Amino acid sequence: HRGYDKQAEADIAGGAFLSNFAPLTREDARAIADDAVAFSKFTRPMQGLIRTVADGEGDAPFFVSSAHPRIVNGAPSKNPRYLQVRPDIARPQETAVAEMAARLHRRLPMDAPLRLPVDVVAAGRRNNAAEPGVPPLCCYAPLHFMERPELFMEFISSMTGKSPSTTGAGSEGAMTKGPFNALASVVDLNAAFLSFALTGYDGWLSSAGVIGPNVRVDHDISLLVPEVFSRMTPEERSATNLIAEGALERVEDFELDGELIEASRLGYRMTERFQSKYFGRIFMHPHVVFSENMLRPELQDEEAYAESVRTIVTTHQRVAQSYIDDGTIALAVPPVKALLEIMATGESDGMTLHDPAFRAMFTREQILPSDWYRDRLKAQAASIALHAERTVGSMKRFIGEPTNVLAAERLGITERIVSMQSTLAHYSSDEAADELSGTLGRQVNWR
């Protein structure tokens, strides 16, 4: 796909760490350059690299082209990778201009901190159609909103469809890999849950790969969603507003051949109204971009849709059961613990997924006055106090050494001790936890 990914061609042409690209020679460069029609499809950076190599410049015996992946078992690899230089480092002038524009818009002086809040959290959802030995995961529409219970089912399962680097639909991600995370996963789940619940962020999922078994979209929609959200006001982006105006519709459970298909786990999905009103701010004819069978993937193949939902429910059950089997469910905060039990067994203390009492556990209003949340705040205050106590002790030992007299004076250690003692006294008080309300607090038990 010469010229398709302009950013990738610019990154690769400028030099990068790569894997699974074919090592090409000068003769290859000349052959590529001689094919004028195909060569013209490359962007200028890649054309420049190929011409440089073809002309004999430089000493490197090999180069890579964005259009030539490594050949593995007689076929091009589907998994080429490279490490991209951070855009703010690669294009510092553009970054500086963007920051200055943000300051001018806010009328902020240069010495004032520039805070750029996150307005939307939209996760990507890789889907796949059924293949031999690979179950389908293609029941998602282009864009879904999920309330917190369904959203955290997604996060807990870390579910992904088949990609070039995986063997099929299943559980994947940093939280599923021990080498990346030495803590029990439930510790991060507790923090992630509180982060969403206390800040009130809506939970969004955009689709990649395929929509339904028949429509391939790759990453196009994942790239479009931020563009759409950036053209909506905060009031328009509110899921409550979008549901009220008919831009989102609830996905309902249904029966197929006498079997209950729990499609409600998909939350809400975008409708024709969302498409025309909001995607219409990007496209002249948004109805051409998303057909009806993309907005409602079950219209493509009802059995594939149902089997995809079965895959989701089975993965939810399997992953949640692992928390029960290894005992780490005991470390979960009550809402997460109840959710894990429902994922694994269908109920928790008599409550089901759709029970209002269960769903209320995921609200800020119930979290803030709860005893378990208060315990987290006390644990955080105690941790800060312990750190302050240790710091005071270390500094006192430092100034107690005769050889450190001059250094202690230069560093203002005496003043720092006074300041840290004040911190220690403050966070040792009963009121310290109150001022931490609204924060994540700290995990109370670790095992």
Stockholm file with secondary structure:
# STOCKHOLM 1.0

chainA/1-447         HRGYDKQAEADIAGGAFLSNFAPLTREDARAIADDAVAFSKFTRPMQGLIRTVADGEGDAPFFVSSAHPRIVNGAPSKNPRYLQVRPDIARPQETAVAEMAARLHRRLPMDAPLRLPVDVVAAGRRNNAAEPGVPPLCCYAPLHFMERPELFMEFISSMTGKSPSTTGAGSEGAMTKGPFNALASVVDLNAAFLSFALTGYDGWLSSAGVIGPNVRVDHDISLLVPEVFSRMTPEERSATNLIAEGALERVEDFELDGELIEASRLGYRMTERFQSKYFGRIFMHPHVVFSENMLRPELQDEEAYAESVRTIVTTHQRVAQSYIDDGTIALAVPPVKALLEIMATGESDGMTLHDPAFRAMFTREQILPSDWYRDRLKAQAASIALHAERTVGSMKRFIGEPTNVLAAERLGITERIVSMQSTLAHYSSDEAADELSGTLGRQVNWR
#=GR chainA/1-447 SS CTTTCHHHHHHHHTCCCEESBCCBCHHHHHHHHHCHHHHHTSCHHHHHHHHHHHTTCSSCSCBCCTTCBCEETTEECSCCEECCCCHHHHSHHHHHHHHHHHHHHHTCCTTSCCCCCCCCCEEEEECBCCBTTBCCBCCCCSEEEECHHHHHHHHHHTEECCCTTSSSSEECSGGGCGGGCCSCHHHHHHHHHHHHHHHTCCEEEEEEEEETTTEEEETHHHHHHHHHHHTSCHHHHCHHHHHHTTSEEECCCEEETTEEECGGGGCEEECHHHHHHTGGGTCSCHHHHSCHHHHSGGGTCHHHHHHHHHHHHHHHHHHHHHHHHTSGGGGSCHHHHHHHHHHHHSCBTTBCTTCHHHHHTTSHHHHTTCHHHHHHHHHHHHHHHHHHHHHHHHHHHHHTSGGGHHHHHHHTHHHHHHHHHHHHHHHTSTTHHHHTTTSCCCCSCCC
#=GC SS_cons         CTTTCHHHHHHHHTCCCEESBCCBCHHHHHHHHHCHHHHHTSCHHHHHHHHHHHTTCSSCSCBCCTTCBCEETTEECSCCEECCCCHHHHSHHHHHHHHHHHHHHHTCCTTSCCCCCCCCCEEEEECBCCBTTBCCBCCCCSEEEECHHHHHHHHHHTEECCCTTSSSSEECSGGGCGGGCCSCHHHHHHHHHHHHHHHTCCEEEEEEEEETTTEEEETHHHHHHHHHHHTSCHHHHCHHHHHHTTSEEECCCEEETTEEECGGGGCEEECHHHHHHTGGGTCSCHHHHSCHHHHSGGGTCHHHHHHHHHHHHHHHHHHHHHHHHTSGGGGSCHHHHHHHHHHHHSCBTTBCTTCHHHHHTTSHHHHTTCHHHHHHHHHHHHHHHHHHHHHHHHHHHHHTSGGGHHHHHHHTHHHHHHHHHHHHHHHTSTTHHHHTTTSCCCCSCCC
//
